[in-house]
Amino acid sequence: MRVAGLFAGIGGIELPFHERGHETTLLADSWEPSQKVLADRFPGVPLVGDVRDIKSLPSVDVVNAGFPCTDLSQAGRTAGIHGEHSGVVREVFRLLDQSDATWLVLENVRNMLWLDKGEAMRFLTGELERLGFRWAYRLVDSRFGGVPQRRHRVLFVASRTEDPRSVLFADDAGEPGDDYYRDDAVGFYWTEGLGGLGWAPDAVPPLKGGSGVGIASPPAIWAPANPEGRRLVVPSIEEAEQLQGFPRGWTQAVASGTKNGPRWKLVGNAVTTVVADWLASRLETPGEWLAEASNPRSEVRWPAAAWGADGETFQMNVSTWPVRRPYTHLADLVDLEAAPPLSRRATMGFLNRAARSRLRFVEDFVLDAKRHVDALDPSLPLTGDTRSA
């Protein structure tokens, strides 16, 4: 298949297609650090900055577009699908209007199912149907691909000539029970503590983009078997790349000296490669879709999975785990013994917020966090603090 990647980021969708032997004919991203990574990792592929500068697409089979989530994410501006950043998805429909591409793949945050009472979904499905596409979408959890990151994203597949249900709804493994995970490492966000925590046993919560000026926003990991002073640790940027399914060092092209620069934002904004690999495998070989799991949509709120065409929408009763690939446990991916400790200042800030909140915390976790503060020398570098790059 010939593939074009719009809003390509660092190539999270495109990398699996490339590794499967498909031809990447065009990449586009407006952020200079993304362009540097793409040029480094996809040498020779035509690279465009602003998608608005593309007059027409080359002859391709698949158009991938993980369009900006800035206006749709709970952590973003929530200006909605018509916001300055996420609204650029209109350019995809402009280009598709003159393209004979067989497949369209969109990816974005799950908050777009609910934000503004589903306005984003109404807009996307309406534009697709206007162009003669049948469409399907499914909320998936990156953990199904074997990476220890609990990351929920909406995958959208559409086609004028093919049935997208045979791609997104041919598999359903069901979500595993608690005994699927180990209890030797728990990911959480130390920047939270009032209204949420991002608590993720044997995984990290969704990696965040952090700041555009290189300020990192890594999660922390509670490792209860570690010695005091090292029970709250922070993964490295290379481990974060692997948590997204990339080889370690994938974004090295934008590293500057001893600083990671924008690498955390690049990795946090990326599409998890193992998710895209499953999708690519089903685009190569569509299957029989699970027709018995389909019902007319009756909810006001958009469901976690659905398909539609010609003004009709049907809900799919499927899980966020289409398949179950061999799982890499968090403690096997992150070197908990070598990982730097969460800073004293960061831990104290978290504990202060936790004390004011109404959340219920695991008692041993809170005790370990307090002991962590006591064990750390106040002169230690602020590893994991919002001021570290």
HELIX and SHEET records of a PDB file:
HELIX    1   1 GLU A   14  GLU A   19  1                                   6    
HELIX    2   2 GLU A   32  ARG A   41  1                                  10    
HELIX    3   3 VAL A   51  ASP A   53  5                                   3    
HELIX    4   4 SER A   86  VAL A   89  5                                   4    
HELIX    5   5 ARG A   90  LEU A   96  1                                   7    
HELIX    6   6 ARG A  110  LEU A  113  5                                   4    
HELIX    7   7 LEU A  115  GLY A  118  5                                   4    
HELIX    8   8 GLU A  119  ARG A  130  1                                  12    
HELIX    9   9 SER A  142  GLY A  145  5                                   4    
HELIX   10  10 ARG A  165  LEU A  168  1                                   4    
HELIX   11  11 ASP A  178  TYR A  180  5                                   3    
HELIX   12  12 ILE A  237  LEU A  243  1                                   7    
HELIX   13  13 GLN A  252  VAL A  254  5                                   3    
HELIX   14  14 ARG A  263  GLY A  268  1                                   6    
HELIX   15  15 THR A  273  GLU A  284  1                                  12    
HELIX   16  16 ALA A  291  ALA A  293  5                                   3    
HELIX   17  17 LEU A  330  LEU A  333  1                                   4    
HELIX   18  18 ARG A  344  ARG A  356  1                                  13    
HELIX   19  19 GLU A  363  ALA A  375  1                                  13    
SHEET    1   A10 LEU A  47  VAL A  48  0                                        
SHEET    2   A10 GLU A  23  ALA A  28  1                                        
SHEET    3   A10 ARG A   2  LEU A   6  1                                        
SHEET    4   A10 VAL A  62  ALA A  65  1                                        
SHEET    5   A10 TRP A 103  VAL A 109  1                                        
SHEET    6   A10 HIS A 152  SER A 159 -1                                        
SHEET    7   A10 ARG A 134  ASP A 141 -1                                        
SHEET    8   A10 ALA A 305  ALA A 309 -1                                        
SHEET    9   A10 GLU A 312  MET A 316 -1                                        
SHEET   10   A10 SER A 294  PRO A 296 -1                                        
SHEET    1   B 4 ALA A 200  PRO A 201  0                                        
SHEET    2   B 4 VAL A 186  PHE A 188 -1                                        
SHEET    3   B 4 ALA A 220  TRP A 222 -1                                        
SHEET    4   B 4 LEU A 232  VAL A 233 -1                                        
END                                                                             
